[in-house]
């Protein structure tokens, strides 16, 4: 059971779970701090515009089956928007929010989020091996050989594969495909994963 809150964002009411609320509050504070450090004028107006943009993005993510704003929704949006100067969001070392396996991502040295997903673009079965290969930046054939050897030596390979399949989400958006590879979600990197006409 998770506590939910009723909040107003950009003049729009939302129901948001407490983890997502805390993450969003942290992001907005980081954004405001960055504006202050740059000496921007009209800080309040910029923050109001930011909240309206976040509200628009949240509305596009909500649907009849997902009416509560979740942590994953907030993280997708904060990764997409970044900081006002295009830099990565500062890491809050007072919490472990950026160090969980299936929640917030790990971070690369350049500040890009790095999270494990199943990779549907190169999948043979469920995208587990291709996801691991993309995450660790190794040849997918090597990962498949390792799983095959584990399977031949006993049932460990099959169980490990099934567990990763169950607990790992599929990378369906451009932002998630960037996170899988530890890339910043810049326009150039997002374009690498744009579906071409005729792609399924």
Secondary structure by P-SEA (a helix, b strand, c coil): cbbbbbbbcccccccccaaaaaaaaaaaaaaaaaaaaacccaaaaaaaaaaaaaaaaaaaacccccccccaaaaaaaaaaaccccccccccccccccccccccbbbbcccccbbbbbbbcccccccaaaaaaaaaacccaaaaaaaaaaaaaacaaaaaaaaaaaaaccccccaaaaaaaacccccaaaaaaaccccccc
